[in-house]
Amino acid sequence: MPSKSSPAETSVLITGAGPTGLTLAIELARRCIPVRLIDAAATPFTGSRGKGLQPRTLEVFDDLGIIAPILAAGAPYPRLRIHAGPFSLRIGSLGSSKPATEETPYPNLWMVPQAKTEEILRQRLEDLGRKPEFGIGLFAFTQDFAAIHAELSNGESLRARYLIGCDGAHSAVRKALGLQLLGESIAEKTSVVADLIVEGLDRRDWHVWPLAKGGSIGLCPLPHTELFQFTAPGTAEIDIASAVHRATGHRVSRVVTSSAYKPQVRMVDRYRSGRVFLAGDAAHVHPPAGGQGLNTGVQDAYNLGWKLACVLGGQSETLLDTYQAERLPVAAAVLGLSKRLHQKPTTKRGDSTNQLSLNYRLSPLSSGNPCGKLHAGDRMPDAHLTDGTRLFERMRGPHATEAVTPEGTYILIRPDGYIATIGSTRTEKYLGQPVVTVRLAPQSTARVPQKAVIRAQPHS
């Protein structure tokens, strides 16, 4: 039963310590915002499920200070090898192999087992003085004009300014709000994903047996492990070892984790109810095709974190309305892409899945006329600076950044790396946040607008 003692207090309570919740907690902790991160599960997730990190997510992880361990823990996507009886054919990869450029330092899809990504995020959070609390769920909550009043499963009472539901597709927070995941299932059968050890199978390729009895079987080698990720149609009762041996001739010596799911495209119609917000799978669920789900959740958190910090620092709460305004259309677009890729698989995905072109051009936080190829609301590309460093290096951290061209154009960049305004005057603070001014090197400004037609002044 809930405690009768005086409630503990925090600024933000986050439920769900997966990639979305961890990213949000890091964003708040590095801004010195009091935060509690709880998870009803007794232990962290151990599977590889969301293994694909898109280029834009890698840029987010660069800003969060974890890009080095993320790159060390992963590898490029392997090529696919299709097997049919005694024959096999090696075809393209689901990922690209583009060289890094000045504008895009992380151009390719990067494979890291989800559990490893979460481990790296947890370590970063611990470095900031916070830890996720496993084995503690949200028992109940109410809200009023001033606060969230939560009762936790361990009997603790907690008062918080805001509650963020990052607790997955079966979100207790979403259900308590009476919100539904609207959409559809896009497959009649369930599918199974598992991590297992397969004896004697070549680890250079992602192996696929499209004509296997019961449906196509995939075995993808997971980097820096002895495991393969198994995918196939089936239920939780499937005999994975037998299915693999029957299709491939290889013996499974161990099944480490397994789970069943039904591919769906669903989302809520609003992300906010008073002081409660939803993020990640609590707000939108994706099929695995295209590797969009985990990445979209991380970027939900990246968008919301700095805005919560601004409001807790004294800015108007109307700023929090821009979270839904910016992220809901993105989720809708990404869900449509995931559905198309599920229904018509292809290795030729190009730039459609890397999330670098997602923008907030229609956001109320974006103002000013477009200049050259850059618009307010676009992701700011990386660039060389006059002091010999790179723009992304100077953007790391919780501040906003202003990049100045040799011709004196000021490009104001939000804390999450998107352009707020392009103008002709300097900005001292952005929504109460400090602004770091840097100067773009001449060779970088060839692709940056030099003349701006000003329609609105930068935000103060």
The 8 nearest C-alpha neighbors of each residue, nearest first, counted from 0:
[[1, 154, 2, 152, 153, 155, 150, 3],
 [2, 0, 154, 155, 150, 156, 3, 151],
 [1, 3, 154, 4, 155, 156, 0, 150],
 [4, 2, 1, 5, 156, 6, 155, 154],
 [3, 5, 2, 6, 156, 155, 7, 1],
 [4, 6, 7, 3, 156, 2, 157, 155],
 [7, 5, 156, 157, 158, 4, 8, 155],
 [6, 8, 157, 158, 156, 5, 9, 155],
 [9, 7, 158, 157, 159, 6, 10, 160],
 [10, 8, 159, 33, 11, 34, 158, 35],
 [9, 11, 160, 159, 33, 34, 161, 32],
 [12, 10, 34, 161, 159, 9, 160, 162],
 [11, 13, 162, 35, 34, 36, 159, 163],
 [14, 12, 36, 163, 162, 35, 164, 37],
 [13, 15, 37, 164, 165, 166, 38, 36],
 [14, 16, 166, 38, 165, 20, 17, 37],
 [17, 15, 20, 21, 38, 131, 37, 36],
 [16, 18, 20, 19, 15, 21, 117, 165],
 [19, 17, 21, 20, 117, 22, 297, 16],
 [20, 18, 297, 296, 22, 21, 17, 300],
 [21, 19, 16, 23, 165, 17, 22, 15],
 [20, 22, 24, 18, 23, 16, 19, 17],
 [23, 21, 25, 19, 24, 20, 18, 300],
 [22, 24, 300, 26, 20, 25, 21, 304],
 [23, 25, 21, 27, 26, 22, 28, 20],
 [26, 24, 28, 22, 124, 27, 23, 29],
 [27, 25, 23, 304, 24, 29, 28, 22],
 [26, 28, 32, 30, 24, 25, 29, 304],
 [27, 29, 31, 25, 30, 32, 26, 24],
 [30, 28, 31, 27, 26, 25, 127, 397],
 [29, 31, 27, 28, 32, 397, 26, 308],
 [32, 30, 28, 29, 33, 27, 308, 127],
 [31, 33, 27, 28, 30, 34, 308, 10],
 [34, 32, 10, 9, 31, 11, 28, 35],
 [35, 33, 11, 9, 10, 12, 32, 36],
 [34, 36, 12, 13, 37, 11, 9, 33],
 [37, 35, 13, 131, 14, 132, 12, 16],
 [36, 38, 132, 14, 131, 135, 133, 15],
 [39, 37, 15, 133, 40, 135, 136, 16],
 [38, 40, 136, 135, 134, 133, 41, 37],
 [41, 39, 134, 38, 42, 133, 43, 135],
 [40, 42, 134, 133, 39, 43, 38, 135],
 [41, 43, 40, 133, 44, 134, 45, 38],
 [44, 42, 45, 40, 41, 133, 16, 114],
 [43, 45, 114, 46, 42, 17, 117, 113],
 [44, 46, 114, 43, 47, 256, 113, 115],
 [47, 45, 114, 48, 44, 256, 113, 194],
 [46, 48, 112, 113, 50, 114, 49, 194],
 [47, 49, 50, 46, 113, 112, 192, 193],
 [50, 48, 113, 51, 293, 47, 112, 290],
 [49, 51, 112, 111, 113, 110, 48, 47],
 [52, 50, 110, 290, 109, 49, 53, 111],
 [53, 51, 109, 108, 56, 110, 294, 50],
 [52, 54, 108, 353, 56, 55, 51, 57],
 [55, 53, 57, 105, 56, 353, 106, 107],
 [56, 54, 58, 355, 57, 53, 354, 353],
 [55, 57, 59, 58, 53, 54, 294, 52],
 [56, 58, 60, 54, 55, 59, 61, 53],
 [57, 59, 61, 55, 56, 60, 62, 54],
 [60, 58, 56, 62, 61, 57, 63, 55],
 [59, 61, 63, 57, 66, 62, 58, 65],
 [62, 60, 66, 58, 64, 59, 63, 65],
 [61, 63, 395, 59, 60, 64, 396, 58],
 [64, 62, 60, 61, 65, 59, 395, 396],
 [63, 65, 61, 62, 66, 60, 395, 123],
 [66, 64, 60, 67, 63, 68, 61, 69],
 [65, 67, 61, 69, 60, 68, 64, 70],
 [66, 68, 70, 69, 65, 71, 64, 61],
 [69, 67, 71, 70, 66, 65, 72, 119],
 [70, 68, 66, 72, 71, 67, 65, 73],
 [71, 69, 67, 73, 72, 68, 66, 74],
 [70, 72, 68, 69, 73, 67, 74, 66],
 [73, 71, 69, 70, 68, 111, 223, 74],
 [74, 72, 111, 110, 70, 71, 222, 69],
 [73, 75, 110, 109, 222, 76, 111, 70],
 [76, 74, 109, 110, 77, 108, 94, 73],
 [75, 77, 94, 110, 92, 74, 109, 93],
 [78, 76, 204, 92, 205, 75, 79, 203],
 [77, 79, 92, 91, 204, 205, 90, 80],
 [78, 80, 205, 90, 92, 204, 89, 91],
 [81, 79, 89, 206, 88, 205, 204, 207],
 [80, 82, 207, 88, 87, 208, 206, 89],
 [83, 81, 87, 208, 86, 207, 84, 80],
 [84, 82, 86, 87, 85, 208, 81, 210],
 [83, 85, 86, 82, 87, 210, 208, 246],
 [86, 84, 83, 87, 82, 247, 88, 81],
 [87, 85, 83, 84, 82, 88, 81, 80],
 [88, 86, 82, 81, 83, 80, 89, 85],
 [89, 87, 81, 80, 90, 82, 86, 79],
 [88, 90, 80, 79, 81, 87, 78, 91],
 [91, 89, 79, 80, 78, 88, 92, 81],
 [92, 90, 78, 79, 346, 93, 89, 347],
 [93, 91, 78, 94, 79, 77, 346, 76],
 [92, 94, 346, 76, 91, 95, 78, 347],
 [95, 93, 92, 108, 76, 107, 96, 75],
 [94, 96, 107, 97, 108, 93, 92, 349],
 [97, 95, 107, 98, 94, 75, 106, 108],
 [96, 98, 95, 106, 107, 99, 100, 105],
 [99, 97, 100, 96, 106, 107, 104, 105],
 [98, 100, 104, 106, 103, 105, 97, 101],
 [101, 99, 103, 102, 104, 98, 106, 105],
 [100, 102, 382, 103, 381, 104, 99, 383],
 [101, 103, 381, 380, 100, 382, 104, 99],
 [104, 102, 100, 105, 106, 101, 99, 381],
 [103, 105, 99, 100, 106, 102, 101, 381],
 [104, 106, 54, 103, 107, 99, 57, 58],
 [107, 105, 54, 103, 99, 104, 97, 98],
 [108, 106, 95, 54, 105, 96, 109, 94],
 [107, 109, 53, 94, 52, 54, 51, 95],
 [110, 108, 75, 52, 51, 74, 107, 73],
 [109, 111, 51, 73, 74, 50, 75, 76],
 [110, 112, 73, 50, 113, 72, 51, 116],
 [113, 111, 47, 50, 115, 114, 116, 110],
 [112, 114, 47, 49, 116, 50, 115, 48],
 [115, 113, 45, 117, 116, 46, 112, 47],
 [116, 114, 118, 117, 113, 112, 119, 111],
 [117, 115, 113, 119, 118, 114, 120, 111],
 [116, 118, 120, 114, 115, 119, 18, 121],
 [119, 117, 115, 121, 116, 120, 114, 122],
 [120, 118, 122, 116, 117, 121, 115, 123],
 [119, 121, 117, 123, 122, 118, 21, 124],
 [122, 120, 124, 118, 123, 119, 117, 125],
 [121, 123, 125, 119, 124, 120, 126, 118],
 [124, 122, 126, 120, 125, 121, 119, 127],
 [123, 125, 121, 127, 126, 122, 25, 129],
 [124, 126, 129, 128, 122, 127, 130, 123],
 [125, 127, 123, 124, 128, 122, 129, 121],
 [128, 126, 124, 125, 129, 28, 29, 123],
 [127, 129, 125, 126, 124, 130, 28, 123],
 [130, 128, 125, 124, 127, 131, 28, 126],
 [131, 129, 125, 132, 124, 128, 121, 36],
 [130, 132, 36, 37, 133, 16, 129, 38],
 [131, 133, 37, 36, 38, 130, 135, 134],
 [134, 132, 38, 41, 135, 40, 42, 37],
 [133, 135, 41, 39, 40, 38, 136, 132],
 [136, 134, 39, 133, 38, 152, 37, 153],
 [137, 135, 39, 152, 38, 151, 138, 37],
 [136, 138, 151, 139, 152, 150, 135, 14],
 [139, 137, 151, 152, 150, 136, 140, 149],
 [140, 138, 150, 137, 149, 151, 141, 175],
 [141, 139, 149, 148, 150, 147, 142, 138],
 [140, 142, 148, 147, 149, 143, 139, 146],
 [143, 141, 147, 146, 148, 140, 144, 274],
 [142, 144, 145, 146, 147, 141, 148, 274],
 [143, 145, 146, 142, 273, 274, 147, 160],
 [146, 144, 143, 160, 147, 142, 274, 159],
 [147, 145, 160, 143, 159, 142, 144, 148],
 [146, 148, 142, 159, 158, 160, 141, 161],
 [149, 147, 158, 141, 140, 142, 157, 146],
 [150, 148, 140, 157, 139, 156, 147, 158],
 [149, 151, 156, 139, 138, 155, 140, 1],
 [152, 150, 137, 138, 155, 153, 154, 136],
 [151, 153, 138, 136, 154, 135, 137, 150],
 [152, 154, 151, 155, 135, 136, 1, 0],
 [155, 153, 1, 2, 152, 151, 0, 156],
 [154, 156, 151, 2, 153, 150, 1, 157],
 [155, 157, 6, 150, 149, 2, 7, 151],
 [158, 156, 7, 6, 149, 8, 148, 150],
 [157, 159, 8, 148, 147, 7, 6, 149],
 [160, 158, 9, 10, 147, 161, 11, 146],
 [159, 161, 146, 10, 147, 11, 145, 158],
 [162, 160, 11, 274, 159, 275, 147, 12],
 [161, 163, 275, 12, 11, 13, 274, 276],
 [162, 164, 276, 13, 277, 275, 165, 12],
 [165, 163, 277, 14, 166, 172, 276, 13],
 [166, 164, 15, 278, 20, 14, 281, 167],
 [167, 165, 15, 170, 164, 14, 281, 168],
 [168, 166, 281, 280, 170, 169, 165, 279],
 [167, 169, 281, 280, 170, 284, 166, 283],
 [170, 168, 167, 171, 281, 166, 174, 173],
 [171, 169, 166, 167, 173, 281, 172, 168],
 [170, 172, 174, 173, 175, 169, 166, 137],
 [173, 171, 175, 170, 164, 174, 176, 166],
 [174, 172, 176, 170, 175, 171, 178, 177],
 [173, 175, 177, 171, 176, 172, 178, 170],
 [176, 174, 172, 177, 173, 171, 178, 139],
 [175, 177, 173, 174, 178, 172, 272, 275],
 [176, 178, 174, 175, 173, 179, 172, 171],
 [179, 177, 176, 173, 174, 267, 180, 175],
 [180, 178, 267, 181, 177, 174, 173, 266],
 [179, 181, 266, 267, 265, 182, 178, 283],
 [182, 180, 265, 266, 179, 267, 183, 268],
 [183, 181, 265, 264, 266, 180, 184, 263],
 [184, 182, 264, 263, 265, 185, 181, 262],
 [183, 185, 263, 186, 262, 264, 261, 182],
 [186, 184, 263, 262, 183, 187, 264, 338],
 [187, 185, 188, 184, 262, 261, 189, 263],
 [186, 188, 189, 185, 184, 261, 262, 190],
 [189, 187, 186, 190, 261, 232, 233, 234],
 [188, 190, 261, 260, 233, 234, 232, 259],
 [191, 189, 232, 233, 260, 259, 231, 261],
 [190, 192, 259, 231, 233, 230, 258, 232],
 [191, 193, 230, 229, 258, 257, 259, 190],
 [194, 192, 257, 229, 256, 228, 195, 258],
 [195, 193, 228, 256, 255, 227, 229, 226],
 [194, 196, 254, 226, 255, 227, 253, 193],
 [195, 197, 226, 253, 252, 251, 227, 225],
 [198, 196, 251, 250, 252, 200, 195, 199],
 [197, 199, 250, 200, 249, 251, 196, 252],
 [198, 200, 201, 197, 249, 250, 202, 196],
 [199, 201, 198, 202, 197, 249, 206, 247],
 [202, 200, 203, 199, 204, 220, 206, 205],
 [203, 201, 220, 204, 200, 205, 219, 227],
 [202, 204, 201, 77, 205, 220, 78, 200],
 [205, 203, 77, 78, 202, 79, 206, 80],
 [204, 206, 219, 79, 218, 77, 80, 78],
 [207, 205, 80, 218, 217, 204, 79, 81],
 [206, 208, 217, 81, 216, 209, 82, 80],
 [207, 209, 82, 216, 215, 211, 210, 81],
 [210, 208, 215, 211, 207, 216, 214, 82],
 [211, 209, 208, 215, 212, 214, 83, 216],
 [212, 210, 215, 214, 246, 208, 209, 213],
 [213, 211, 214, 210, 246, 215, 242, 245],
 [212, 214, 211, 232, 215, 233, 210, 231],
 [213, 215, 211, 212, 232, 216, 231, 210],
 [214, 216, 209, 211, 208, 231, 210, 217],
 [217, 215, 231, 208, 207, 230, 209, 211],
 [216, 218, 207, 230, 229, 206, 219, 208],
 [219, 217, 229, 206, 228, 227, 205, 207],
 [218, 220, 205, 228, 227, 206, 221, 217],
 [221, 219, 227, 202, 226, 205, 222, 228],
 [220, 222, 227, 226, 224, 219, 223, 228],
 [221, 223, 224, 73, 74, 220, 111, 72],
 [224, 222, 221, 72, 225, 73, 74, 226],
 [225, 223, 226, 222, 221, 220, 227, 112],
 [226, 224, 196, 227, 223, 221, 220, 222],
 [227, 225, 196, 195, 224, 221, 194, 220],
 [226, 228, 220, 219, 195, 221, 218, 194],
 [227, 229, 194, 219, 218, 193, 220, 195],
 [228, 230, 218, 193, 192, 217, 194, 227],
 [231, 229, 192, 217, 191, 216, 228, 193],
 [230, 232, 216, 191, 190, 215, 233, 214],
 [233, 231, 190, 214, 191, 189, 188, 213],
 [234, 232, 190, 189, 191, 237, 231, 235],
 [233, 235, 236, 237, 259, 189, 191, 190],
 [234, 236, 259, 237, 258, 233, 191, 257],
 [237, 235, 234, 238, 233, 239, 259, 258],
 [238, 236, 234, 239, 235, 233, 242, 191],
 [239, 237, 241, 240, 242, 236, 235, 243],
 [238, 240, 242, 241, 237, 243, 254, 251],
 [239, 241, 251, 243, 242, 238, 244, 250],
 [242, 240, 244, 243, 239, 238, 245, 251],
 [241, 243, 239, 245, 240, 244, 246, 238],
 [242, 244, 240, 246, 241, 245, 247, 239],
 [245, 243, 248, 249, 241, 247, 250, 246],
 [244, 246, 242, 243, 247, 248, 241, 249],
 [247, 245, 243, 244, 211, 248, 242, 208],
 [248, 246, 244, 249, 243, 245, 208, 250],
 [247, 249, 244, 245, 246, 250, 243, 200],
 [250, 248, 244, 247, 198, 197, 251, 199],
 [249, 251, 244, 198, 197, 252, 248, 240],
 [252, 250, 197, 240, 253, 196, 198, 249],
 [251, 253, 196, 250, 197, 198, 254, 195],
 [252, 254, 196, 195, 251, 255, 197, 240],
 [253, 255, 195, 256, 194, 196, 252, 193],
 [254, 256, 195, 194, 253, 257, 193, 196],
 [257, 255, 194, 193, 254, 46, 258, 195],
 [258, 256, 193, 192, 194, 191, 255, 259],
 [259, 257, 192, 191, 235, 193, 260, 256],
 [260, 258, 191, 235, 190, 234, 192, 189],
 [261, 259, 190, 189, 191, 262, 258, 234],
 [260, 262, 189, 190, 263, 188, 186, 184],
 [263, 261, 286, 185, 184, 186, 260, 285],
 [264, 262, 184, 185, 286, 183, 285, 265],
 [263, 265, 285, 183, 284, 182, 334, 184],
 [266, 264, 182, 181, 180, 284, 283, 183],
 [267, 265, 283, 180, 181, 282, 284, 182],
 [266, 268, 180, 282, 269, 179, 181, 283],
 [267, 269, 266, 270, 181, 327, 180, 178],
 [270, 268, 267, 271, 323, 327, 272, 178],
 [269, 271, 277, 323, 276, 282, 267, 268],
 [272, 270, 276, 275, 269, 273, 277, 323],
 [271, 273, 275, 274, 276, 270, 176, 269],
 [272, 274, 275, 271, 142, 276, 144, 143],
 [275, 273, 161, 272, 162, 276, 147, 160],
 [276, 274, 162, 272, 273, 271, 163, 161],
 [275, 277, 271, 163, 270, 164, 162, 272],
 [278, 276, 164, 270, 282, 163, 281, 165],
 [279, 277, 165, 282, 281, 299, 296, 164],
 [296, 278, 280, 281, 282, 19, 165, 283],
 [281, 279, 167, 283, 168, 284, 282, 278],
 [280, 282, 167, 168, 170, 279, 278, 165],
 [281, 283, 280, 278, 267, 266, 277, 279],
 [282, 284, 266, 280, 265, 281, 279, 267],
 [285, 283, 280, 265, 264, 168, 266, 263],
 [286, 284, 264, 292, 263, 287, 334, 337],
 [285, 287, 262, 288, 263, 337, 264, 341],
 [288, 286, 290, 289, 285, 291, 292, 337],
 [289, 287, 341, 286, 290, 337, 340, 291],
 [288, 290, 291, 337, 352, 287, 340, 336],
 [289, 291, 287, 51, 288, 292, 49, 293],
 [290, 292, 294, 289, 295, 293, 333, 337],
 [291, 293, 295, 294, 285, 290, 296, 284],
 [294, 292, 296, 295, 49, 291, 297, 18],
 [295, 293, 297, 291, 296, 292, 56, 298],
 [294, 296, 298, 292, 297, 293, 291, 299],
 [279, 297, 295, 299, 19, 293, 298, 294],
 [298, 296, 19, 294, 300, 299, 295, 22],
 [297, 299, 301, 295, 300, 296, 302, 294],
 [300, 298, 296, 302, 297, 301, 278, 295],
 [299, 301, 23, 303, 298, 297, 302, 19],
 [302, 300, 298, 299, 304, 303, 297, 23],
 [301, 303, 299, 300, 304, 298, 415, 305],
 [302, 304, 300, 306, 301, 305, 322, 307],
 [305, 303, 307, 26, 306, 23, 301, 300],
 [304, 306, 308, 307, 303, 309, 302, 26],
 [307, 305, 309, 308, 303, 304, 319, 310],
 [306, 308, 310, 304, 309, 305, 311, 303],
 [307, 309, 305, 311, 306, 310, 312, 304],
 [310, 308, 312, 306, 307, 311, 314, 305],
 [311, 309, 314, 313, 312, 307, 308, 316],
 [310, 312, 308, 313, 309, 307, 314, 10],
 [313, 311, 309, 310, 308, 314, 431, 307],
 [312, 314, 310, 311, 309, 315, 431, 316],
 [315, 313, 310, 309, 312, 316, 430, 431],
 [314, 316, 317, 310, 318, 313, 319, 309],
 [317, 315, 318, 319, 310, 314, 320, 313],
 [316, 318, 319, 315, 320, 321, 314, 310],
 [319, 317, 316, 320, 321, 315, 306, 310],
 [320, 318, 317, 321, 322, 316, 306, 307],
 [319, 321, 317, 322, 318, 323, 324, 316],
 [320, 322, 324, 319, 323, 318, 325, 362],
 [323, 321, 320, 325, 324, 319, 326, 303],
 [324, 322, 326, 327, 325, 321, 270, 320],
 [323, 325, 321, 322, 326, 327, 320, 362],
 [326, 324, 323, 322, 321, 359, 327, 362],
 [325, 327, 329, 323, 328, 322, 324, 330],
 [326, 328, 330, 323, 329, 325, 324, 331],
 [329, 327, 331, 330, 326, 332, 325, 324],
 [328, 330, 326, 332, 327, 331, 333, 325],
 [331, 329, 333, 327, 328, 332, 334, 326],
 [330, 332, 328, 334, 329, 333, 327, 335],
 [333, 331, 329, 335, 334, 330, 328, 336],
 [332, 334, 336, 330, 335, 331, 329, 337],
 [335, 333, 337, 331, 336, 332, 264, 330],
 [334, 336, 338, 332, 333, 337, 339, 331],
 [335, 337, 333, 339, 334, 338, 340, 332],
 [338, 336, 334, 340, 335, 339, 288, 289],
 [337, 339, 341, 335, 336, 340, 334, 342],
 [340, 338, 336, 342, 341, 337, 343, 335],
 [339, 341, 344, 343, 337, 342, 338, 288],
 [342, 340, 338, 288, 339, 343, 344, 337],
 [343, 341, 339, 340, 338, 344, 185, 337],
 [342, 344, 340, 341, 339, 345, 338, 288],
 [345, 343, 340, 341, 342, 346, 288, 339],
 [346, 344, 347, 343, 348, 340, 93, 341],
 [345, 347, 93, 348, 92, 91, 344, 94],
 [348, 346, 345, 349, 93, 91, 92, 94],
 [347, 349, 346, 351, 350, 352, 345, 93],
 [350, 348, 351, 347, 352, 95, 353, 346],
 [349, 351, 353, 352, 348, 354, 355, 356],
 [350, 352, 349, 348, 353, 354, 336, 356],
 [351, 353, 354, 350, 289, 348, 291, 349],
 [352, 354, 53, 54, 355, 350, 351, 55],
 [355, 353, 357, 356, 352, 55, 53, 54],
 [356, 354, 55, 353, 357, 54, 378, 350],
 [355, 357, 354, 358, 378, 377, 353, 350],
 [358, 356, 354, 355, 329, 359, 377, 378],
 [357, 359, 377, 376, 360, 356, 378, 417],
 [358, 360, 376, 362, 361, 325, 377, 365],
 [359, 361, 376, 362, 358, 375, 365, 377],
 [362, 360, 359, 363, 365, 376, 325, 364],
 [361, 363, 364, 359, 365, 360, 325, 324],
 [362, 364, 365, 361, 321, 366, 324, 360],
 [363, 365, 362, 419, 366, 321, 376, 458],
 [366, 364, 419, 375, 376, 362, 363, 360],
 [367, 365, 420, 375, 455, 364, 419, 368],
 [366, 368, 454, 455, 453, 420, 421, 375],
 [367, 369, 452, 454, 370, 453, 366, 374],
 [370, 368, 374, 373, 371, 367, 375, 372],
 [371, 369, 448, 373, 451, 372, 374, 368],
 [370, 372, 448, 373, 369, 447, 374, 446],
 [371, 373, 370, 374, 448, 369, 447, 446],
 [374, 372, 370, 371, 369, 377, 375, 447],
 [375, 373, 369, 377, 376, 370, 372, 360],
 [374, 376, 418, 365, 420, 419, 377, 360],
 [375, 377, 360, 359, 418, 365, 358, 417],
 [378, 376, 358, 417, 374, 418, 375, 379],
 [377, 379, 417, 416, 380, 418, 358, 376],
 [378, 380, 417, 416, 418, 377, 381, 412],
 [381, 379, 102, 378, 382, 103, 101, 391],
 [380, 382, 102, 390, 391, 101, 103, 379],
 [383, 381, 390, 443, 389, 101, 102, 380],
 [382, 384, 389, 440, 443, 439, 390, 388],
 [385, 383, 439, 440, 386, 388, 389, 387],
 [384, 386, 440, 387, 439, 438, 383, 388],
 [385, 387, 384, 388, 438, 440, 383, 389],
 [388, 386, 385, 384, 383, 389, 440, 390],
 [389, 387, 384, 386, 383, 390, 392, 385],
 [390, 388, 383, 392, 384, 391, 382, 393],
 [389, 391, 393, 382, 392, 381, 394, 383],
 [392, 390, 394, 393, 389, 381, 395, 382],
 [393, 391, 389, 390, 394, 395, 388, 62],
 [394, 392, 390, 391, 395, 389, 388, 437],
 [393, 395, 391, 392, 400, 390, 396, 62],
 [396, 394, 62, 393, 392, 391, 63, 397],
 [395, 397, 398, 62, 394, 63, 414, 29],
 [396, 398, 414, 30, 399, 29, 395, 305],
 [399, 397, 414, 433, 396, 434, 432, 400],
 [398, 400, 414, 434, 413, 412, 433, 435],
 [401, 399, 435, 412, 434, 436, 411, 394],
 [400, 402, 411, 436, 410, 412, 435, 437],
 [401, 403, 437, 410, 438, 409, 436, 439],
 [404, 402, 438, 409, 408, 407, 439, 437],
 [403, 405, 407, 406, 439, 408, 438, 444],
 [406, 404, 407, 403, 441, 439, 438, 440],
 [405, 407, 404, 408, 449, 450, 403, 444],
 [406, 408, 404, 405, 403, 409, 423, 449],
 [407, 409, 423, 404, 403, 406, 422, 449],
 [410, 408, 403, 422, 423, 421, 402, 411],
 [411, 409, 421, 402, 401, 420, 412, 403],
 [410, 412, 401, 420, 419, 418, 400, 421],
 [413, 411, 418, 400, 419, 417, 416, 399],
 [412, 414, 399, 415, 416, 417, 419, 418],
 [413, 415, 399, 398, 416, 397, 412, 305],
 [416, 414, 413, 417, 302, 301, 305, 412],
 [415, 417, 413, 414, 412, 379, 378, 418],
 [418, 416, 378, 413, 377, 379, 412, 376],
 [417, 419, 412, 375, 376, 377, 420, 411],
 [418, 420, 365, 375, 412, 411, 413, 376],
 [421, 419, 411, 375, 366, 457, 418, 367],
 [422, 420, 410, 409, 411, 367, 375, 451],
 [423, 421, 409, 424, 453, 408, 451, 420],
 [422, 424, 408, 409, 407, 425, 421, 451],
 [425, 423, 422, 409, 426, 408, 457, 456],
 [424, 426, 409, 427, 423, 401, 422, 457],
 [427, 425, 428, 424, 457, 459, 429, 434],
 [426, 428, 434, 425, 429, 433, 459, 435],
 [429, 427, 433, 434, 432, 431, 426, 459],
 [428, 430, 432, 459, 431, 458, 433, 434],
 [431, 429, 432, 459, 428, 309, 314, 458],
 [430, 432, 429, 428, 309, 433, 314, 459],
 [431, 433, 429, 428, 430, 398, 434, 399],
 [434, 432, 428, 398, 399, 429, 435, 431],
 [433, 435, 399, 400, 428, 398, 427, 436],
 [434, 436, 400, 401, 399, 437, 433, 398],
 [435, 437, 401, 400, 402, 434, 438, 403],
 [438, 436, 402, 401, 403, 435, 439, 384],
 [439, 437, 403, 402, 384, 385, 404, 440],
 [438, 440, 384, 404, 385, 403, 383, 443],
 [439, 441, 385, 384, 443, 383, 442, 438],
 [442, 440, 444, 443, 439, 405, 445, 404],
 [443, 441, 440, 444, 445, 383, 439, 446],
 [444, 442, 441, 440, 445, 382, 383, 439],
 [443, 445, 447, 446, 441, 442, 404, 439],
 [446, 444, 443, 447, 442, 441, 448, 449],
 [445, 447, 444, 443, 448, 372, 371, 442],
 [446, 448, 444, 445, 449, 371, 373, 443],
 [449, 447, 371, 370, 450, 446, 373, 451],
 [450, 448, 406, 408, 447, 451, 404, 444],
 [451, 449, 448, 408, 452, 370, 406, 371],
 [450, 452, 370, 453, 422, 449, 421, 408],
 [451, 453, 368, 454, 450, 370, 367, 422],
 [452, 454, 455, 367, 451, 422, 368, 456],
 [453, 455, 367, 368, 452, 456, 366, 422],
 [456, 454, 367, 453, 366, 457, 422, 420],
 [455, 457, 458, 422, 454, 453, 420, 367],
 [458, 456, 420, 459, 455, 426, 422, 411],
 [459, 457, 429, 456, 430, 426, 420, 419],
 [458, 429, 428, 430, 457, 426, 431, 427]]
